[in-house]
């Protein structure tokens, strides 16, 4: 695209609520600015923007063109894979995920409208990783400069980077490890003033540990966590997404699962749904860290595999994101096309099976539909069709299970499987369930007459 064409674009507004979110978006902003596209920053996502880029929790766009990203690789990990039910993306034009693991989560949810941005979902990598991989020599120089600035005493370092600072976690870490011949790097997130109570906890811990031993280093909260990972041999946290970002620098992660998280009352245990992280307890933290330090090769193969699973396009993310954004704004073909939802691929397979059935090849048609069901497809039609076949064979209980699944998956218009499920309930004399499905059916049936046969069957069952 020509420079003149790019210069006609309005300013891109990047919305953030804290410096963690700003750091997540900064590589995209830098890439756009390097192309001559005007950029601006805002902490108010309600503000109108011609082009808006967002990454905060459960926000709604107010932009002529909008893009949504994660700000955190572990975002809402407590409800995976049902992320989009709580943080819907359908109001945005483009949605960006960082790699195959998030693509897999999305594929399980792509049947739902909340998970479908208008132009689609795009696997375009993790912009923060560009800091490490776009110019690796420069990154190493910056990490070395930080090492020299801190004056690290030992060759090896253990990094502490929690999601939340509470209940003296930082002191647990320091007391467990301070007599080891390693540097202890204390890196807290740059929390906003909205969380003053968390900042108070951090201030208390940092005051306690600043100068407490010659191998303990309190790091400026505004420094990118990537540079800290560049100095680390092991990283310790509660449930922070930094445990995943550590993979970028080949750093093994250790999660202390009995450290509590204060986002509920009472605080809950840490939630760590990552199989590439070593789990331990406060009591065993020292032994676990020592084992990881002494056996680095034991963890390297797993780190390499999981890095590929978590991150796409290392060093190229911001460029690809801006390429796609500019192409979309200019009405040009997208350099990286949107992901094809597996449910759509499965629906094409189902339509082939339906065609075979119409041609009289019921055996092959049924076999294809069974294969879709065995792989737990999110396409509702095979469950509905085989459910109705089982009704005809008098296998009502199995038919009920299949039709209930069809209703669950048929989000946009479940009237067809609801109608069939109502009939199965009636045939089994389950009047209460039949009436419940009738209520749902009445909301979706195109006209009242469509419900009359089912109402009659329910009445006959009840009386």
N, C-alpha and C positions, 0 to 999 in steps of 0.2 A: 504494500500500500504506500502511496506517495506521501511525502511529508506534508504537502498542502492538504491532502485529504484528512490526515490525522489532525492537523491544526484547526480543522473546522469542528472538532469534537468539543463539547462543553466540558467543564471541569468535572473530574471524578471526585466525589466526596467519600472519604473513608471514615466510617463510624466506629467508635470504640468507647468502652466504659472504663477501662483501666489500661495500664501500660503493657500488661500481658497481651491484651487484644491488639494494642497498637503494634507491638513487636510481631504479632502474627501477620498483620497486614502490610507492614513496612516494606518488605521486598517487592510487593506488587506496586505500591505507591512509587518506589524508587524506579522500577522498570517503566512505569507509565511516564514519570517525569523525564526519564532519560530519552524518551521518544518525543518530547515536546508537548505532551498532553498536560494541561493544567490540573493540579491536584489540590485538595484542601482536606482538612481534618475537622471532625465534629464529634462531640460527646453527647449529642442529642439526636437519637435516631428518629425522633418525630419530625425533625427538620426536613423540608422538601429538598430533594436533590435531582438534578437532571440525570446523573448517573450515580448510583449509590452502591457501595460495597460494605457489607455487614458481616459480623461474626459473633454477635452477642447472643445470649440465651433467648430463645422464644421471642424474637423481635418481629415486627411487621414492617415491610418496606414502605417508604413514602418517597418514591423515586420514579422518574420516567422510565428508567432501565435499572434493574437491580440484580445484584449478585450476592449470594450467601456462601460463606465458608464456615468451617469449624474454627474455633479459637483454641481448641484443646483436643489433643488426640484421644483423650479419655472422656470426652464430653458425654455426660449422662450415662456413664458406664454401668450405673446401677440398674438401668432398664434395658440394656442391649438385648436384642437388636431393635427394640421398639422405640428407638430414638425419635422418629418423625411423628409419632402419635403425640408427643409432648412438645416437640419443637418443629412444627410444620413448615415446609418449604414451598408449598404450592403457589404462594403469592409472589415468589421471586421469579425472575426470568431465567437465571442460571444458578445451579447449585454445584459446588466443587467439593470433592472428597479427595483424601491424600494418597490413597493406594488400595491394593487388592483387599485388605481386611475390611475396610469401610465399604468397598464395592459389594463384598459378600453380604454385609449387614443390610445394605440397601436392597439387594436382590430379594431378600426375604420379606421386605416391606413394600416393594414397588407396586404391589397390587393396590395399595392404598393411595388415594388422591393426595394426602398430606406429604407424601414422599416424592411427588412429581412436579418439579419446577417447570415453568411454561416451555422453555426451550430444551429442557432435559437436565440430566445429571452428568457431570463430567469428571473423569478421573484424571486430575492434572497435577497431582503431587502436593507436597507440603512446603509452602513458600519459605518457612523458617529454615528448612534444610538447605536452601540456596546459600545461606551465609557460610555453610561448611563446604559445600561441593561446587559452587560456581567458580570459586578461585581458591583452591585448596592451599596453595602456597601462602596466599595472603592471610587465610584463616589461621594457619599454623604460626605465622609471624605475630598475629594479634594475640593468640593464646600464649605464645612465649613472652610477649610484652607484659601480659597480665601476670604470668609466673614471676617475672623479674620485679614487677611493681609490688607484688605481695611479699617477695623475698622468701619463697618457700624453702624450708629447711631440708626436707627429705625428697627423695626421688619420686616416691609413690604417694598418691593422694586418695582420700576417701571423701566424697562429696555428699553433703546432707542438703536435700532440697524437698521439703514437705509440701503437700497441698495446703494444709492449714497448720499454723503454729498454736498449739494449745496443750494443756496438761503437762508442760515441761518436756515435750518431746526432744527439743534441741539439747537439753541437759542430759536426758537419757543417752543420747548419741555421744556427747562429749565425754561423759563419765565412763561409758563402756570402752572407749577407744583411745583416750588421750595419752595413755602410757605406751602406746605402740609407736614404732619408728615410721610413722606416716604423717602426712599433713592432713589435718581435718579442715575441710572447706565448708563454711556455713553460708548457704545461699538461700535467702528467703525471696519469695515472689514480691514484685512491686505492687502491693495491694493499694487500692484507692482509699481515700478518706472515708468513704461510705462504710468501710469496715474498720473503724477506729479501734474497736475492741481487739481485733486481730493484730493491728499495728501495735497496740499496747503490749500484747503478748510478745511480739517480736522484739520490741524495744527492751522489754525486761530481760529476755534471753540474751540478746546481743550485749547488753550492759554486763550481764553475768559472765559472759565468755570472752569478751574483748580483753586480751592480755592475761587470761587465766593460765595459759601455758604457751610455750614458744612454738608449738606446732599447731595451734588453733588460729584460724584466720576467718574473720567476719568479712564477707564480700559485699560490696555495694549492691543493693537490691536492684538497681537500674541496669546493671551489666547483663548482657544477654546470657542466658543459661547455657548457650552453646559454647561460649568461651570457657565456662566453668567445666563443662563436660570434656572439653579439650584438654583439661589438666587432670582429669580423674581416671583412676584405675577401677574404682567401684563407686556406685551411686546408691545411697540409702534414702528411702522415703516411706511415706505411709501408703498413699494410693495415687500419687501425683502422675500426671501424664508425662512428666520428665522421665519416668521409668521406660516409656516407649521412645522418647526422643534420644535417650541414652544409646539406643541401638545405632544411631547415626554415627556415633564416635566409637563404636565397638566396646562400649562400657557395660559390664554386667550390672544389672539392677537387683537390689535387695529391698523387699517390702516388709515392714514390721506390722504384722496383721493384728496385733493387740494394741496398737496405737489407735486412739479413737478419733472420730471425725465429728466436729461440733455443728454440723448442719441439720441435726435433728435434736429433739429433746425427749429423752436423754441422748447424749452422743452415741453414735453407732460405731461398731468395729470398722476398720478399714476394709474396703471392697476392692479386691485385686483380681479381676477376671483375665489375667494375662498369664499364659503358660510359659512365657519366656522370662519371667521374673522369679527369683528365688525368694520364697516366703520364710519368714522367721518370726521370733517373738522377742520382746524386750530382753528376757532372760538369756536368750541364745544369740543376741545380736553380735556380740564380740566373736564368738566361735564361728558364726556364719561368715562374717567379713574376713576373718583370717583364712578360712577355707577358700573363699573366692580369690583372695590375693595370692594364695599359694598354688592355685590350680587354674590359671587363666585359660589355658588351652582347652580345658574341660567345657568351657562356656562358649568358645569362639564359633564353633560350627553352628550352634543353635542361634547365636547372634546373627550370623550371616544369613541364615534361612529366614529368620523373622524380620530382618531389615528389608528384604525383598518383599515380604508379605505386607509390611506396613507402609512402604513408601514407593511411589512411582516417580519417575523423571527427576532423579536426584540432580540438583544444580540447574534444572530447567523449568521449575514450576512457575515462577513469576512470569517468565517469558511466554510460556504456553497459555497462562491465564489471560495475559494482556492480549496476546494474539487472538484468542477466541472472543474476548470482549470487543475488541476493535472490529473484528469481522462481523460480529452480530450487529453492532451499532451501524455498520456501513451496509448491511444487507448482503454481505458476501458469504460464500461457503465457509463453514467453520473448519479451521485447520485440524482440530481434534474433534471428531463427532461425538455426540452424546452416547452414553451407554444404552445398549438395547436391554430392556428389562427382560429377565428370564421368563416372566409370565407371558410376554408377547411371543417369545420363541415357542413356549409350550402351547400357546393358543393356536399357532400355525400348525403345530403337530396334531393338536386336537381336531382342527378343521380337516386335515388329511384323513384322520380316523373317521370322522363323520361322513366324509365323501365315500370312503370304503364301505361304510354301513349302508349308505344309500344305494351303492352298486351291488349290495348283497353279500359282501365279504364280512360277515359279522365276526368271524373268528379273529381275523387279523385286526379289525377295528377294536374289538374288545381287548386284545393283547396290547395294542398301542396305548389305550386308555389306562390299562392296569399299570403299565410301565410309568406313565405320568404320575399315577397315584402312589406307586412304590417310592418314587423319588421325592414325594411330598411337594408336588407342584402347587403353586399358588393360583393356578388357573382353575376356576370353579366348575367349568363345564363337564370335565370327565367324572367328577364326583356326582354331579347331578344325573348324568346319563346312565352311569352304572347303577346308581341308586334306584332309578326308575326301572331298570331291568330287573333288579332284585325284588322290587315290589311285585312285578309280574310273576316272579317265581315264588312268591310267598315268604321271602326271607326278610321279614319286616325289620328285625333288630339291626341287621347289617345295613339295610337300606337307610334306616334312621341315622346311623353314624355317618354314612356318606353324604346324605342330604343336609345334615347339620353342618358338616364341613363346607359344603357348597354354599349354604346361606352365609356362613362366616366369611367366605372369600369373595362372594358376589357383592362388593361394597356399593357400587354405583346403582344397581337395580337388582335386588335379590328376589323380585316377585316370582320368577319361574321356580327356583328351588324352594322358596317359601310355600308356594302352592303345592308342590309335590310333597314337601315335608308335612304340611297340614293333613294331606290325605293319608300319609303313613301313620300319623298320630291317631287319626280317626279309625283306621283299620285295626289299630292296637287298643282302641277304646281308651286312649289317653286324652280325655276331653279337656282337662286343664291346659295341657301343652298345646292342644289344637287351637283353643281359644286365644292363647298367647300369640301363636303364629298368625292367627287371623287378624289380630290387632295390628301386627307389623305389616301384614299383607295389605291391609286397608290403606296404609300410608303410601304404598308403592303401586297398587293395582291401577291400571289406567281408567277404570270405571267401576262403579259399585256393582254392576251386574257380574263382574268377574269373581266376586267373593261369594255370590249366592249359593253355588253348589257346595262350597266348603262349609258355609254356615248351616246348610241343610244337613250335611253329614255330621257336623258337631252336635246339632240338636238331636239327631237320631241316636248318636252315641250316648248323650247325656240322659235321654229319656227312653 
